Each structure stands twice: as structure tokens, then as C-alpha cells.
Amino acid sequence: MDWGYFCMTEMRFITIGQLSARTGVAVSAIRFYEEKGLIHSVRTSGNQRRFLRGDIRRVSFILIAQRLGLALGEIEQQLASLPDGRNPTQADWQRISRNMREQIDKRIGLLTRARNQLDQCIGCGCLSLEKCRLYNKDDRLGLKGPGPRAVLD
């Protein structure tokens, strides 16, 4: 980025420490997110990182998405659709929200099935529990593949 442009628009930028303080994310994690391409900085003439003020929202989105169980690759894919060099608009965030709904709904379904079955059986098909003779007679779940089929399918 052009340093003259940076000076004229310095109020648009914050330091890595300010980004850390505002989001509650450690400076080392912010560097990691930058290394992974989830956020981007510009450098001053003294080689100090500066982030767009809008990166507060991007880092907050990363935190929320991680809590929802999204992998960094999935988060990166969503953030890649946001514009570079400007703060995302409400329409940008709404587009990401629509894109993520299906993933979130699938996770909710998995969590609901797991919650409902954990106190009975985790659907492993092992026939080791007394109830498995009722829920998985003749190891029918084993025919569907390995793992906890009753929960994952």
C-alpha cells in the first residue's frame, strides 16, 4: 500500500495491539490468522502492522465461526468472499450468513441426534450394550459403514 495514502487515511487503521484489545484475541493468534490469509495488514515505513478498523468484525466472525465448529478452511472460504481494502457492508455479511446456514443446520442436526441418542446408545453398531439387540439387531448399522452410523447418517 502507498505510504502517502496510508498517512491520509490513518484513522481507518489500527495497530495489532488495538485489534487484540478490541477482540480479546491474543496478538499471536492475530498473527496466525494473518499467516493463514484470514486477515491482512499493511506495513508502515517502520515495518509495523496496521489493520483496517473493519478487521475487528472479521476477527469477531472468526471467533464465532470457530465456536460453531467451522474449520479454518471453511472460515477462510467465507472470508475470501468479502471485499479487500474496504470494510464489509451489511449486505456482504448477510451473503456470508446465507452461505453458512446450511453448514450450521447440518451441525445442529448432528448435535441434536447425538444429544438424543447418547443416553441410549451412540449408534456404534458394536452390539456390546444390552439394548443393542433392540436398536441394532444383527449389526444392521455395520452394513452402512464404519463408525457411529446412527448419529452421523
C-alpha positions in Angstrom: 0.0 0.0 0.0 1.2 3.5 -0.8 2.5 5.2 2.4 1.1 8.6 1.4 -2.3 7.0 1.1 -1.8 5.3 4.4 -1.0 8.7 6.1 -4.1 10.3 4.7 -6.3 7.5 5.9 -4.5 6.6 9.1 -7.8 6.8 11.1 -9.0 3.8 9.1 -6.2 1.7 10.6 -5.5 0.2 14.0 -2.4 -1.5 15.5 -2.2 -5.2 16.2 -2.4 -4.3 19.9 -5.6 -2.4 19.4 -7.1 -5.2 17.4 -6.1 -7.6 20.1 -7.6 -5.5 22.9 -10.8 -4.9 21.0 -11.4 -8.5 20.1 -9.9 -10.3 23.1 -7.7 -12.3 20.7 -4.1 -12.7 21.6 -1.6 -10.9 19.3 -0.1 -14.3 18.4 -3.5 -15.6 17.2 -3.9 -12.4 15.1 -0.5 -13.1 13.5 -1.6 -16.7 12.9 -4.9 -15.6 11.2 -2.8 -13.2 9.1 -0.4 -16.0 8.2 -3.3 -18.2 7.2 -4.7 -15.4 5.0 -7.9 -14.8 7.1 -7.0 -11.2 7.6 -4.5 -8.8 6.0 -2.3 -6.0 7.3 -0.4 -3.2 5.7 3.1 -2.2 6.9 4.3 1.2 8.0 7.7 2.5 7.0 8.9 1.1 10.3 7.5 -2.3 9.3 4.7 -2.2 11.9 1.4 -4.0 11.1 -1.7 -1.9 10.6 -5.1 -3.4 10.2 -8.3 -1.9 8.8 -10.7 -1.0 11.6 -13.2 -3.3 9.9 -10.9 -6.2 10.7 -12.4 -6.1 14.2 -15.5 -7.6 12.5 -13.5 -10.2 10.6 -11.7 -11.4 13.7 -15.0 -11.5 15.6 -16.5 -13.5 12.8 -13.6 -16.0 13.1 -14.2 -16.4 16.8 -17.9 -17.0 16.3 -17.3 -19.4 13.4 -14.8 -21.4 15.4 -17.3 -21.6 18.3 -19.8 -23.0 15.8 -17.3 -25.7 14.9 -16.2 -24.5 11.5 -12.7 -25.4 10.4 -10.2 -22.7 9.5 -10.5 -23.8 5.8 -14.3 -23.2 5.9 -13.8 -19.8 7.6 -11.2 -18.9 5.1 -13.6 -19.8 2.2 -16.3 -17.5 3.7 -13.9 -14.6 4.4 -12.5 -14.8 0.8 -15.9 -13.7 -0.4 -15.5 -10.4 1.4 -14.1 -7.3 -0.4 -10.4 -6.4 0.1 -9.4 -2.9 1.0 -12.8 -1.8 2.4 -15.0 -2.7 5.3 -17.6 -5.2 4.5 -21.2 -3.9 4.3 -24.3 -5.4 5.9 -25.1 -7.0 2.5 -21.7 -8.7 2.5 -22.3 -10.2 6.0 -25.8 -11.2 5.0 -24.4 -13.1 2.0 -22.0 -15.0 4.2 -24.8 -15.7 6.7 -26.9 -17.3 4.0 -23.9 -19.3 2.8 -23.3 -20.6 6.3 -26.9 -21.5 7.2 -26.7 -24.9 5.5 -23.5 -25.8 7.3 -24.9 -24.6 10.7 -28.2 -26.5 10.1 -26.2 -29.7 9.4 -24.2 -29.3 12.6 -27.4 -28.6 14.6 -28.9 -31.8 13.2 -25.8 -33.8 14.2 -25.7 -32.3 17.7 -29.5 -33.0 18.1 -29.1 -36.6 17.1 -26.1 -37.1 19.3 -27.8 -35.5 22.3 -30.9 -37.6 21.8 -29.0 -40.9 21.5 -26.2 -40.5 24.0 -28.2 -41.7 26.9 -29.3 -44.8 25.0 -26.6 -45.7 22.5 -24.1 -43.8 20.4 -25.0 -45.9 17.3 -21.6 -47.6 17.0 -23.0 -51.0 16.0 -20.8 -52.8 18.5 -23.5 -54.9 20.0 -21.8 -54.6 23.3 -24.7 -53.0 25.2 -27.7 -54.9 26.3 -30.0 -52.6 24.3 -28.1 -53.0 21.1 -30.1 -56.2 20.4 -33.1 -54.0 20.1 -31.6 -50.9 18.4 -29.1 -52.7 16.1 -30.2 -56.3 15.7 -27.7 -58.3 13.7 -25.5 -55.3 13.5 -27.6 -53.7 10.7 -25.7 -50.4 11.2 -22.4 -52.1 10.4 -23.7 -52.6 6.8 -23.9 -48.9 6.4 -20.2 -48.4 7.1 -17.8 -47.9 10.0 -18.3 -45.5 12.8 -21.3 -44.2 14.7 -23.8 -44.6 11.8 -27.0 -43.8 13.8 -25.6 -40.4 14.7 -23.6 -39.5 11.6 -26.1 -40.6 8.9 
